[in-house]
Structures are given as C-alpha cells and as structure tokens.
Amino acid sequence: MINRILVPIRDDGNAELVLRHAINLAQGMSAHIVVTHCRLRPVDMLPFGVPMSREMKKQIMEQSASVMNMAEGEMRDVFAKICKDTGITISDDTRAAKITAKFIEAEGRQVDVVRRYGMLSDIIVVAKPEVDRNLGANTLKTALFHTGRPVFMCASEAPAKSNHFLNKVALCWDGSLESTRALAQTLWFIKSAKHLTILTAETGQVAIAPDELKTYLTEHDVKADIVMVKPSKSIGASLMEVSENLEVDVTILGAYGNNQYFERVLGGVTQHFVDHASRPLVLVH
C-alpha cells in the first residue's frame, strides 16, 4: 500500500494530467497526495555576468516576483478545482480514511524540489517527457536516480474514470538486479492488480527464469502468467508491442544508468518505453 504520493507540477500545461493520474493511483488506498510547485527566487532570474544598475536589478526582480505569483495562483486554482471535481479533501492529515491532498509552494529549482520531497514519498508521479518542447526529462531523471523511489510516468491522456485502474499490470523481467529492485519496490502495486503478466524476452541471457519468479510471487499470493517475447525488433520495441497488445494498464520495469547523459542513461529497453509508450509506466532504479 502507498500512503504518500508526490506530484511535482509547474505551469507547462501538464498539471491537470498528472494530478488526475495521481488521484486515480490513490483510489482504494486512501493515500495522501503532496503537490509541489517550485518557485524560483527572484535573484535567480537576474542574468549572470551582465552589469546593470541597482534600479534595473530591482525592476527585474519585482517583475519576476509578479510573474511567479501569477503562476502560483494559477496552479493553486487548478489544484483546488480538480480536488473539488473529484471529491478530494484538501488537508494535511496523512492518515485519514480517505484520499487527501495538500499544495506546497517550494522555493528552488524543480529538480531540487523533486529530490527533497521525493525521498520521503512512496511513489512520484511525473509527466512523460516532451522532447519537442524540452520538458520533463530532468524531472524524470531526478525522480528516478536521486530519490530511491519508484516513479510513475503518466500516459499522454487522462485516465478513464470507468475502468479499474489496476486491472492488468505487466512486469518486464530478465532476472537482473534492476528488475529485482523493480519487483521489490512495487510488490504492493502488483498485489493491488487484478492480473499480472510477466514479460521476458527470449535472449538466452535471463539470469533467473520467469518460472522461478512466478513461484516466488505465489508465496505472496500473487498469480501471474508468463509471456515469452521473441524479439523481432529491438528488445524494448518487442516488449512494448506485446504489453500494448495485452492492453495492460501499467508496465513495470527496472531502469539502469551507464553514464551522465540522459539520452543514454536509461539503457535501450527503458529508453524505448519512455520515448514511445502510450500507457503509464512504473520505473525503478
């Protein structure tokens, strides 16, 4: 079970989307949703290394503060409207017998806010990165590699209200340390699902067979089917194609890092899912 869901938002057009996914995730768990909106300091808006008068600096900082006040007000309005529409109680009570939510205006950069509040959350909900707008990549990377918590990457569309959110879940498994960590950190998630499918690519390099995983899950009262995927494309593309054909609600997979550049840091399989998935993902590092 989860008790605290972190939802970092900003005025990029995705706030309502991630909030609705977080609320859908919280259904049936009476979870507490912590929504954070980062606020840069006005002094951080001053151009670095550019000489200017004291009056000019004051004017820039005042204008920056005004813009940030407006952004904060808009995000608070979005938060309040969605809570009202969905019947969510705005409260600091994290142990209420229903879903609650609170809004935090945190000073600093988005990545610093995600790191600070993410470490003491059970899961972090983020939007899918938008390459064409250069949005979301750093937030996802920070949540995944600097908090130690599982990350829920939303689909591009709001969740359907009529469907059971965790009807079908898929777990990508290759017996690696990354997939083992993904299993350990999402076992509560898997137990909440009605149906679990283990997806394993037939590469001849699976360290622990999916049959052994199935036996382990049985000990946790989880029934699972195994689907062996014969890669006809890349491994990532083949696994994702099968998961979409199965119409799973969420796919769980482990992510690994091999250098400092985000374009390569996720590894081929995970990066393909992040770039092309049309359904939600749960990523664990």
C-alpha positions in Angstrom: 0.0 0.0 0.0 1.0 3.6 -0.5 0.4 6.4 1.9 2.2 9.4 0.2 2.2 10.3 -3.5 4.4 13.2 -4.7 3.2 15.2 -7.7 5.6 17.9 -8.8 3.8 20.4 -11.1 4.5 23.6 -12.9 2.8 25.8 -15.4 3.6 23.8 -18.5 0.2 22.5 -19.4 0.6 19.1 -17.7 -0.5 19.9 -14.2 -4.1 18.7 -14.5 -3.0 15.5 -16.3 -0.5 14.4 -13.6 -2.9 15.3 -10.9 -5.7 13.2 -12.3 -3.3 10.2 -12.8 -2.2 10.6 -9.1 -5.8 10.7 -7.9 -6.5 7.6 -10.0 -3.5 5.9 -8.5 -4.6 6.8 -5.0 -8.1 5.2 -5.4 -8.7 2.4 -2.9 -5.6 3.2 -0.9 -6.6 6.3 1.0 -3.3 7.9 0.0 -2.2 11.4 0.7 -1.2 13.4 -2.4 1.5 16.0 -1.9 1.5 18.5 -4.8 4.6 20.7 -5.1 5.0 23.8 -7.2 8.5 25.2 -7.4 9.2 28.9 -7.2 12.5 30.3 -8.3 14.0 33.1 -6.2 13.8 36.5 -8.0 17.5 36.8 -7.6 17.9 33.7 -9.7 16.2 35.5 -12.6 19.0 38.1 -12.9 21.2 37.5 -16.0 24.6 36.1 -14.8 27.6 38.2 -15.6 25.7 41.2 -17.1 26.5 44.5 -15.4 23.4 46.6 -14.6 22.2 49.3 -12.3 20.6 48.7 -8.9 17.4 50.2 -10.3 17.4 47.7 -13.2 18.0 44.8 -10.9 15.2 45.9 -8.6 12.8 46.2 -11.6 13.7 42.7 -12.9 13.2 41.1 -9.5 9.9 42.8 -9.0 8.7 41.7 -12.4 9.9 38.2 -11.8 8.1 38.1 -8.4 4.9 39.2 -10.1 5.1 36.5 -12.8 5.8 33.8 -10.2 2.9 35.0 -8.0 0.6 34.7 -11.0 2.0 31.2 -11.8 1.5 30.1 -8.3 -2.1 31.4 -8.2 -2.9 29.6 -11.4 -1.5 26.3 -10.1 -3.4 26.6 -6.8 -6.6 27.2 -8.8 -6.0 24.1 -10.9 -5.3 22.1 -7.7 -8.4 23.4 -5.9 -10.7 22.8 -9.0 -9.5 19.2 -9.5 -9.9 18.4 -5.8 -13.4 19.8 -5.9 -14.4 17.9 -9.1 -13.1 14.6 -7.7 -14.2 15.0 -4.1 -10.7 15.0 -2.7 -10.3 16.6 0.7 -7.6 19.3 1.0 -5.9 18.5 4.2 -2.6 17.9 5.9 -4.0 14.7 7.5 -1.9 11.9 6.1 -3.8 9.2 8.0 -7.3 10.0 7.1 -9.6 7.1 5.9 -10.0 8.8 2.5 -7.8 10.4 -0.1 -6.4 13.8 1.0 -4.2 16.3 -0.8 -2.2 19.4 0.0 -0.4 22.0 -2.0 3.2 23.1 -1.2 4.8 26.2 -2.8 8.5 25.3 -2.5 11.3 27.7 -3.3 14.1 26.4 -5.6 14.6 24.6 -8.9 12.3 21.8 -9.9 15.0 19.2 -9.7 15.9 20.3 -6.1 12.2 20.2 -5.0 11.7 16.8 -6.5 14.8 15.4 -4.7 13.9 16.9 -1.4 10.2 15.8 -1.2 10.6 12.6 -3.3 12.9 10.8 -0.8 10.1 10.7 1.7 7.3 9.7 -0.7 6.1 6.2 -1.6 5.9 7.0 -5.3 6.4 10.0 -7.6 4.1 10.9 -10.4 5.6 12.7 -13.4 4.5 13.6 -16.9 6.0 11.9 -19.9 9.0 14.0 -21.2 8.2 16.1 -24.2 11.3 16.1 -26.4 10.0 18.7 -28.9 9.3 21.2 -26.0 12.4 20.1 -24.0 10.2 19.5 -21.0 10.2 16.9 -18.3 13.4 15.0 -18.9 15.3 16.4 -15.9 12.3 15.9 -13.6 12.0 12.3 -14.6 15.8 11.7 -14.3 15.9 13.4 -10.9 12.9 11.4 -9.5 14.4 8.2 -10.8 18.0 8.5 -10.0 18.1 10.8 -7.0 15.3 9.8 -4.7 15.4 6.0 -4.4 11.7 5.8 -5.0 9.6 4.3 -7.8 8.4 6.7 -10.5 5.0 6.6 -12.2 5.3 8.1 -15.6 1.8 9.2 -16.9 0.3 8.4 -20.2 -0.4 11.3 -22.5 -4.1 11.2 -21.8 -6.1 11.4 -18.6 -7.1 8.1 -17.1 -10.6 6.7 -17.9 -12.9 7.1 -14.9 -14.9 4.0 -15.6 -12.1 1.4 -15.6 -10.4 -0.3 -12.7 -7.0 1.3 -12.8 -5.0 -1.8 -12.0 -6.9 -4.3 -13.9 -3.9 -5.5 -15.9 -0.2 -5.0 -14.9 2.9 -6.2 -16.8 6.3 -6.7 -15.2 9.3 -6.8 -17.5 11.7 -9.4 -16.1 15.2 -10.5 -17.1 16.5 -11.6 -13.7 18.8 -8.6 -13.4 19.4 -6.5 -10.3 17.4 -3.7 -11.9 14.3 -5.9 -12.5 14.7 -7.4 -9.0 14.6 -3.9 -7.5 11.6 -3.0 -9.6 9.9 -6.1 -8.2 10.8 -5.4 -4.6 9.7 -1.7 -4.7 6.4 -2.4 -6.5 5.2 -5.6 -4.8 2.4 -3.6 -3.1 1.5 -2.3 -6.6 1.5 -5.8 -8.1 -0.7 -7.1 -5.2 -3.3 -4.4 -6.0 -3.6 -5.6 -9.6 -6.3 -8.0 -10.7 -4.0 -9.7 -13.2 -0.2 -9.8 -13.6 1.8 -10.8 -16.7 5.5 -11.4 -16.6 7.1 -10.3 -19.8 10.5 -11.9 -20.6 12.5 -11.5 -23.8 13.9 -14.7 -25.2 17.5 -13.6 -25.4 19.2 -16.5 -23.7 20.6 -14.2 -21.1 18.0 -14.3 -18.4 19.8 -14.7 -15.1 16.7 -16.0 -13.2 14.0 -17.8 -15.1 10.5 -16.3 -15.0 9.2 -19.6 -13.7 11.2 -19.0 -10.5 9.7 -15.6 -10.2 6.2 -17.0 -10.6 6.8 -19.4 -7.8 8.1 -16.5 -5.6 5.0 -14.5 -6.4 2.8 -17.4 -5.5 4.2 -17.2 -2.0 3.0 -13.7 -1.8 -0.5 -14.7 -3.0 0.1 -13.2 -6.5 -1.0 -15.2 -9.5 0.8 -14.5 -12.7 1.0 -15.5 -16.4 4.3 -15.7 -18.2 4.7 -14.4 -21.8 8.0 -15.1 -23.5 8.7 -12.5 -26.1 10.7 -13.4 -29.2 12.4 -10.1 -30.3 11.5 -9.3 -33.9 12.8 -5.7 -33.4 14.8 -4.3 -30.6 14.1 -5.9 -27.2 12.5 -2.7 -25.9 10.2 -2.3 -29.0 9.3 -6.0 -28.9 8.4 -5.9 -25.1 6.4 -2.7 -25.5 4.5 -4.1 -28.5 3.4 -7.2 -26.5 2.4 -5.1 -23.5 0.3 -2.8 -25.7 -1.3 -5.9 -27.4 -2.2 -7.2 -24.0 -3.8 -3.8 -23.2 -2.1 -3.6 -19.8 -2.9 -0.6 -17.7 0.7 -0.2 -16.4 4.0 -1.7 -17.3 6.7 -2.0 -14.6 10.4 -2.1 -15.5 13.8 -1.5 -13.9 16.0 1.3 -15.2 19.7 1.4 -15.1 22.3 4.1 -15.7 25.6 3.8 -17.5 26.7 7.4 -17.9 25.8 11.0 -17.1 23.8 11.8 -20.3 20.1 11.3 -20.0 19.8 10.3 -23.7 21.7 7.2 -22.9 21.4 6.9 -19.1 18.2 4.7 -19.1 19.6 2.0 -21.4 18.0 0.8 -24.6 14.9 -1.0 -23.3 13.8 1.6 -20.7 14.5 4.5 -23.1 12.3 3.0 -25.8 9.4 2.7 -23.3 9.9 6.2 -22.1 10.1 7.6 -25.6 7.2 5.6 -27.2 4.9 4.2 -24.5 1.2 5.3 -24.8 0.3 3.8 -21.4 1.6 4.5 -17.9 4.9 3.1 -16.7 6.4 2.5 -13.3 10.1 2.9 -13.4 12.6 1.8 -10.6 16.3 2.3 -10.4 
